[in-house]
Amino acid sequence: MIKINLLPQEYRKKERTSFKVFGSLLLSLIVVCASFVYFGHVYLNEFKVIEAKRVSKEEKLKNLEVWAKRDDALVSERKEYEKRSKTIQKIANSRLLWTKTLDQFIDITFNEGNTERHWVWFSNLSANTGSGRRGPTMTLAAKVATGQFSRQANYLDDLKNDKEFFKDFLSVNAPGGRVVMTEKKEPQAAISFKLDLRMKPSSLWAKNQKKK
C-alpha cells in the first residue's frame, strides 16, 4: 500500500538515513582509511628499505669506480713500464760497451807481458761510429818490435782468434807496413803500420748480446 503525506513541508518529519546504510558507509570508510594507513605504512617501510639499498649500492659503486680508476692507472703504468723496459733492453742489446772492448783489446796487446810472440805499441787511436749498415771502425797508428813481420802476423792472428773480443768485428787489415828505426836502444827497429778494425753493424751486436 502506498502512503502519501499530504502535510505541508514544515509539518513533515525529517527523513533519517537508515542505520544499516549509515553503518555500512561508516564501515566502508573505516576499511578504506585502514587500507590507506596500511598501504602507507608498508609503502614507507619498503621505500626506506629500498632507499637504503640504493644508497648502499651507490656507495659501493663509487668505491668500485675509484678502484677501477686505480686499476686502469696501474694497467697503464705497467704497459708504460713494459714499453720502457723493452726500449731499454733494445738499446742495451744494440750498443757496444767500449770500455769492455778496449779492455779486451789491451789484454790481447799486452799478452800478459810476453813479448816473444808480439811486441806492439800505439801512438794514437781514432774511432768512427759508422752509419746505417756500416759499422764503426777503429784505426790505430801502431808499431811492432823488430823487422820480423812474423810478430805482426802473430798479433793480428791473436786479435782475430779471440772470440770474445772479435765477435763484434768484421775484419782486421792484413800484415803490412814498413820497417823504421826507433830512437830507443830496445827495440832499435820496428814495423810501422796502420791497424784497421772494422766492426759489425749495431743490428748484429744485438744478436751477439742475446747469445750470452
C-alpha positions as a Markdown table, in Angstrom:
| # | Residue | x | y | z |
|---|---|---|---|---|
| 1 | Met | 0.0 | 0.0 | 0.0 |
| 2 | Ile | 1.2 | 3.4 | -0.9 |
| 3 | Lys | 1.2 | 6.2 | 1.7 |
| 4 | Ile | 1.1 | 9.8 | 0.7 |
| 5 | Asn | 2.0 | 12.5 | 3.2 |
| 6 | Leu | -0.2 | 15.4 | 2.4 |
| 7 | Leu | 1.0 | 17.6 | 5.3 |
| 8 | Pro | 2.9 | 20.8 | 4.4 |
| 9 | Gln | 6.6 | 20.6 | 4.3 |
| 10 | Glu | 7.2 | 22.4 | 7.6 |
| 11 | Tyr | 4.9 | 19.8 | 9.4 |
| 12 | Arg | 6.6 | 16.8 | 7.9 |
| 13 | Lys | 9.0 | 14.7 | 9.9 |
| 14 | Lys | 12.7 | 14.9 | 8.8 |
| 15 | Glu | 13.7 | 11.8 | 6.9 |
| 16 | Arg | 16.7 | 10.0 | 8.5 |
| 17 | Thr | 19.3 | 7.8 | 6.9 |
| 18 | Ser | 18.8 | 4.2 | 7.7 |
| 19 | Phe | 21.0 | 2.8 | 10.4 |
| 20 | Lys | 22.1 | -0.1 | 8.2 |
| 21 | Val | 23.0 | 2.2 | 5.4 |
| 22 | Phe | 24.9 | 4.5 | 7.8 |
| 23 | Gly | 26.7 | 1.6 | 9.4 |
| 24 | Ser | 27.7 | 0.2 | 6.0 |
| 25 | Leu | 29.0 | 3.6 | 4.9 |
| 26 | Leu | 30.9 | 4.0 | 8.2 |
| 27 | Leu | 32.4 | 0.5 | 7.9 |
| 28 | Ser | 33.4 | 1.1 | 4.3 |
| 29 | Leu | 35.0 | 4.4 | 5.3 |
| 30 | Ile | 36.9 | 2.7 | 8.1 |
| 31 | Val | 38.1 | -0.1 | 5.8 |
| 32 | Val | 39.2 | 2.4 | 3.2 |
| 33 | Cys | 41.1 | 4.6 | 5.7 |
| 34 | Ala | 42.6 | 1.5 | 7.3 |
| 35 | Ser | 43.7 | 0.3 | 3.8 |
| 36 | Phe | 45.3 | 3.7 | 3.1 |
| 37 | Val | 47.1 | 3.6 | 6.5 |
| 38 | Tyr | 48.3 | 0.1 | 6.0 |
| 39 | Phe | 49.4 | 0.8 | 2.4 |
| 40 | Gly | 51.2 | 4.0 | 3.6 |
| 41 | His | 52.9 | 2.1 | 6.4 |
| 42 | Val | 54.0 | -0.8 | 4.1 |
| 43 | Tyr | 55.0 | 1.6 | 1.3 |
| 44 | Leu | 57.0 | 3.9 | 3.6 |
| 45 | Asn | 58.8 | 0.9 | 5.2 |
| 46 | Glu | 59.5 | -0.7 | 1.8 |
| 47 | Phe | 60.6 | 2.7 | 0.5 |
| 48 | Lys | 63.0 | 3.2 | 3.3 |
| 49 | Val | 64.5 | -0.3 | 2.8 |
| 50 | Ile | 64.8 | 0.2 | -1.0 |
| 51 | Glu | 66.2 | 3.7 | -0.5 |
| 52 | Ala | 68.8 | 2.3 | 2.0 |
| 53 | Lys | 69.8 | -0.4 | -0.5 |
| 54 | Arg | 70.0 | 2.2 | -3.3 |
| 55 | Val | 72.3 | 4.4 | -1.2 |
| 56 | Ser | 74.4 | 1.4 | -0.2 |
| 57 | Lys | 74.8 | 0.2 | -3.8 |
| 58 | Glu | 75.7 | 3.8 | -4.9 |
| 59 | Glu | 78.4 | 3.9 | -2.2 |
| 60 | Lys | 79.7 | 0.5 | -3.4 |
| 61 | Leu | 79.6 | 1.7 | -7.0 |
| 62 | Lys | 81.5 | 4.8 | -6.1 |
| 63 | Asn | 84.2 | 2.7 | -4.3 |
| 64 | Leu | 84.3 | 0.3 | -7.3 |
| 65 | Glu | 84.7 | 3.3 | -9.7 |
| 66 | Val | 87.7 | 4.5 | -7.6 |
| 67 | Trp | 89.3 | 1.1 | -7.6 |
| 68 | Ala | 88.5 | 0.7 | -11.3 |
| 69 | Lys | 90.3 | 4.0 | -12.0 |
| 70 | Arg | 93.3 | 2.9 | -9.9 |
| 71 | Asp | 93.3 | -0.5 | -11.7 |
| 72 | Asp | 93.2 | 1.3 | -15.1 |
| 73 | Ala | 96.1 | 3.6 | -13.9 |
| 74 | Leu | 98.1 | 0.6 | -12.8 |
| 75 | Val | 97.5 | -1.2 | -16.0 |
| 76 | Ser | 98.5 | 1.9 | -17.9 |
| 77 | Glu | 101.7 | 2.2 | -15.8 |
| 78 | Arg | 102.5 | -1.5 | -16.3 |
| 79 | Lys | 102.2 | -1.1 | -20.1 |
| 80 | Glu | 104.3 | 2.0 | -20.0 |
| 81 | Tyr | 106.9 | 0.2 | -17.8 |
| 82 | Glu | 107.0 | -2.8 | -20.2 |
| 83 | Lys | 107.4 | -0.4 | -23.1 |
| 84 | Arg | 110.3 | 1.4 | -21.5 |
| 85 | Ser | 111.8 | -1.9 | -20.4 |
| 86 | Lys | 111.7 | -3.2 | -24.0 |
| 87 | Thr | 113.2 | 0.0 | -25.2 |
| 88 | Ile | 116.0 | -0.1 | -22.6 |
| 89 | Gln | 116.7 | -3.7 | -23.5 |
| 90 | Lys | 116.7 | -2.9 | -27.2 |
| 91 | Ile | 119.1 | -0.1 | -26.6 |
| 92 | Ala | 121.3 | -2.2 | -24.3 |
| 93 | Asn | 121.4 | -5.0 | -26.8 |
| 94 | Ser | 122.2 | -2.7 | -29.7 |
| 95 | Arg | 125.1 | -0.8 | -28.2 |
| 96 | Leu | 128.7 | -1.7 | -27.7 |
| 97 | Leu | 130.4 | -1.4 | -24.4 |
| 98 | Trp | 133.5 | 0.4 | -25.5 |
| 99 | Thr | 135.2 | 0.1 | -22.1 |
| 100 | Lys | 134.9 | -3.7 | -22.2 |
| 101 | Thr | 136.0 | -3.9 | -25.8 |
| 102 | Leu | 139.1 | -1.7 | -25.1 |
| 103 | Asp | 139.9 | -3.7 | -22.0 |
| 104 | Gln | 139.9 | -6.9 | -24.1 |
| 105 | Phe | 141.9 | -5.2 | -26.8 |
| 106 | Ile | 144.5 | -4.1 | -24.2 |
| 107 | Asp | 144.7 | -7.6 | -22.7 |
| 108 | Ile | 145.4 | -9.1 | -26.1 |
| 109 | Thr | 148.0 | -6.5 | -26.9 |
| 110 | Phe | 149.7 | -6.8 | -23.6 |
| 111 | Asn | 149.7 | -10.6 | -23.9 |
| 112 | Glu | 150.4 | -11.0 | -20.1 |
| 113 | Gly | 153.8 | -9.4 | -20.7 |
| 114 | Asn | 155.0 | -12.0 | -23.1 |
| 115 | Thr | 157.0 | -10.1 | -25.8 |
| 116 | Glu | 158.3 | -13.1 | -27.6 |
| 117 | Arg | 155.1 | -13.7 | -29.6 |
| 118 | His | 154.5 | -10.0 | -30.4 |
| 119 | Trp | 155.6 | -6.6 | -29.1 |
| 120 | Val | 153.2 | -3.9 | -30.2 |
| 121 | Trp | 152.6 | -0.3 | -29.1 |
| 122 | Phe | 150.4 | 2.6 | -30.4 |
| 123 | Ser | 150.8 | 6.3 | -30.9 |
| 124 | Asn | 147.2 | 7.3 | -31.4 |
| 125 | Leu | 143.7 | 5.8 | -31.8 |
| 126 | Ser | 140.7 | 7.2 | -33.7 |
| 127 | Ala | 137.2 | 5.7 | -33.9 |
| 128 | Asn | 134.3 | 6.2 | -36.4 |
| 129 | Thr | 130.8 | 5.5 | -35.2 |
| 130 | Gly | 129.6 | 4.4 | -38.6 |
| 131 | Ser | 126.1 | 4.8 | -40.1 |
| 132 | Gly | 123.3 | 2.7 | -41.4 |
| 133 | Arg | 124.7 | -0.7 | -42.5 |
| 134 | Arg | 128.3 | 0.3 | -41.9 |
| 135 | Gly | 129.6 | -0.4 | -38.5 |
| 136 | Pro | 132.1 | 1.6 | -36.5 |
| 137 | Thr | 135.8 | 1.4 | -37.2 |
| 138 | Met | 138.9 | 1.6 | -35.0 |
| 139 | Thr | 142.1 | 2.9 | -36.6 |
| 140 | Leu | 145.4 | 2.9 | -34.7 |
| 141 | Ala | 148.9 | 4.0 | -35.6 |
| 142 | Ala | 150.9 | 1.0 | -34.5 |
| 143 | Lys | 154.5 | -0.3 | -34.3 |
| 144 | Val | 155.6 | -3.9 | -33.7 |
| 145 | Ala | 159.1 | -4.5 | -32.5 |
| 146 | Thr | 162.0 | -5.7 | -34.8 |
| 147 | Gly | 161.8 | -6.1 | -38.5 |
| 148 | Gln | 160.3 | -9.5 | -38.4 |
| 149 | Phe | 156.8 | -9.5 | -40.0 |
| 150 | Ser | 156.0 | -12.7 | -38.2 |
| 151 | Arg | 155.4 | -10.8 | -34.9 |
| 152 | Gln | 153.0 | -8.6 | -36.7 |
| 153 | Ala | 151.2 | -11.6 | -38.2 |
| 154 | Asn | 151.0 | -13.2 | -34.7 |
| 155 | Tyr | 149.4 | -10.1 | -33.2 |
| 156 | Leu | 146.8 | -9.9 | -36.0 |
| 157 | Asp | 146.0 | -13.6 | -35.6 |
| 158 | Asp | 145.6 | -13.1 | -31.8 |
| 159 | Leu | 143.1 | -10.4 | -32.4 |
| 160 | Lys | 141.0 | -12.5 | -34.8 |
| 161 | Asn | 141.3 | -15.7 | -32.8 |
| 162 | Asp | 140.0 | -14.1 | -29.5 |
| 163 | Lys | 136.3 | -15.0 | -30.0 |
| 164 | Glu | 135.0 | -12.9 | -27.1 |
| 165 | Phe | 136.8 | -9.7 | -28.5 |
| 166 | Phe | 136.4 | -10.3 | -32.2 |
| 167 | Lys | 132.7 | -11.3 | -32.2 |
| 168 | Asp | 131.6 | -7.7 | -32.8 |
| 169 | Phe | 134.2 | -7.2 | -35.6 |
| 170 | Leu | 134.0 | -8.0 | -39.3 |
| 171 | Ser | 137.7 | -7.7 | -40.3 |
| 172 | Val | 141.2 | -6.6 | -39.5 |
| 173 | Asn | 143.7 | -5.5 | -42.1 |
| 174 | Ala | 146.3 | -7.8 | -43.4 |
| 175 | Pro | 150.0 | -7.6 | -42.4 |
| 176 | Gly | 152.0 | -4.8 | -44.0 |
| 177 | Gly | 153.8 | -1.5 | -43.3 |
| 178 | Arg | 157.5 | -0.5 | -43.4 |
| 179 | Val | 160.5 | -1.1 | -41.2 |
| 180 | Val | 161.6 | 2.0 | -39.3 |
| 181 | Met | 164.4 | 2.7 | -36.8 |
| 182 | Thr | 163.4 | 3.8 | -33.4 |
| 183 | Glu | 165.0 | 6.3 | -31.1 |
| 184 | Lys | 165.3 | 3.6 | -28.4 |
| 185 | Lys | 168.0 | 1.1 | -27.7 |
| 186 | Glu | 165.4 | -1.7 | -27.5 |
| 187 | Pro | 163.9 | -2.3 | -29.9 |
| 188 | Gln | 166.1 | -0.5 | -32.4 |
| 189 | Ala | 163.9 | -1.4 | -35.4 |
| 190 | Ala | 160.1 | -1.7 | -35.7 |
| 191 | Ile | 157.4 | -2.2 | -38.3 |
| 192 | Ser | 155.2 | 0.9 | -38.6 |
| 193 | Phe | 151.7 | 0.1 | -39.8 |
| 194 | Lys | 148.1 | 1.2 | -39.5 |
| 195 | Leu | 145.8 | -1.1 | -37.7 |
| 196 | Asp | 142.2 | -1.0 | -39.1 |
| 197 | Leu | 139.5 | -2.9 | -37.2 |
| 198 | Arg | 136.1 | -2.8 | -38.9 |
| 199 | Met | 133.1 | -3.6 | -36.7 |
| 200 | Lys | 129.8 | -5.2 | -37.4 |
| 201 | Pro | 126.6 | -3.0 | -37.7 |
| 202 | Ser | 124.7 | -2.4 | -34.5 |
| 203 | Ser | 121.9 | -4.8 | -35.6 |
| 204 | Leu | 124.4 | -7.7 | -35.3 |
| 205 | Trp | 125.6 | -6.6 | -31.9 |
| 206 | Ala | 122.1 | -7.3 | -30.6 |
| 207 | Lys | 122.4 | -10.9 | -31.8 |
| 208 | Asn | 125.7 | -11.3 | -30.1 |
| 209 | Gln | 124.2 | -9.9 | -26.8 |
| 210 | Lys | 121.3 | -12.4 | -26.9 |
| 211 | Lys | 123.6 | -15.3 | -27.2 |
| 212 | Lys | 125.0 | -14.6 | -23.7 |
